[in-house]
Every structure is written in structure tokens, then in C-alpha cells.
Amino acid sequence: MKSTDTSSGRDGGGKAGRIATWVAYAVLLVLSVPWYFPAGSGRPIVFGFPLWCFVSLACYVLVAALTVWRMDALWTDDLPGEDATLSEQSE
């Protein structure tokens, strides 16, 4: 029988959460590649760079933020009995 600790809110959203995460990664990947911009679209220029450059950078920042958020939601360093050991050491 599988046991999950939901008291800390770190259940990861289950199967739906995993699917939503992979869908978000796929959407960001598709948006990050500028193939949907018309060929030769170097305009408009923003701070000396084409607009698609900023779209790609924004997608990469969102991928990094999504990764951090999911790692925080899923990663746990808790070991069974660790809380008791730490509280005993601090006394």
C-alpha cells in the first residue's frame, strides 16, 4: 500500500499535476522556438534585438521558474524520525 504525506502539502498534485507540468513544458518549448514568426521578421527591434529574442528568453525564464516551483513542491529531504532527532539535538 502506497503512503503519501499530504500534511506538508507536498503531494505534487498527483497524476494531473504531472501531466499539467509536462504540458506546460511542451507549450513553453514550442513558444521558445521562433518558428511561428514570419520568415525574415527582424522587426520590431527592441533594445537592438529582434522581438523573437525576448519571447525566447521569457520562455526560458518561465521554464526555470516552473522547474523551481515543481522541485519545491516535490522534493523532500525528510527522513522517517528526522524531526525527533533534530528536536533532541537542539535541547
C-alpha positions, -999 to 999 in steps of 0.1 A, spaced: 0 0 0 14 34 -10 15 61 16 18 98 7 24 126 31 -1 153 23 3 171 57 31 193 43 12 200 10 40 183 -10 19 157 -28 29 171 -62 -7 173 -75 -9 136 -84 -11 124 -119 -30 155 -131 -2 177 -117 25 157 -135 5 158 -168 0 196 -164 37 201 -158 47 182 -189 21 201 -210 34 234 -196 70 224 -206 59 214 -241 40 246 -246 69 267 -234 93 247 -257 70 254 -287 68 291 -278 105 294 -272 115 284 -308 107 314 -331 93 293 -360 59 309 -358 74 343 -366 73 351 -403 105 344 -423 129 374 -422 110 390 -394 138 410 -378 112 437 -369 104 451 -344 137 457 -329 137 461 -291 169 474 -274 188 463 -305 174 427 -305 145 413 -326 113 407 -307 115 369 -310 147 370 -289 128 384 -259 100 359 -265 125 331 -263 142 345 -232 108 349 -215 100 313 -222 133 301 -208 128 322 -176 93 306 -173 108 271 -177 133 279 -150 105 292 -127 83 261 -134 112 238 -126 119 256 -93 83 255 -84 79 218 -92 111 209 -74 100 228 -43 66 211 -45 80 176 -49 115 175 -33 117 164 3 147 157 24 126 144 53 136 110 66 114 90 90 122 100 125 143 130 115 121 156 133 125 138 166 163 136 161 166 173 154 145 183 183 166 161 207 198 177 194 186 212 199 178 207 236 
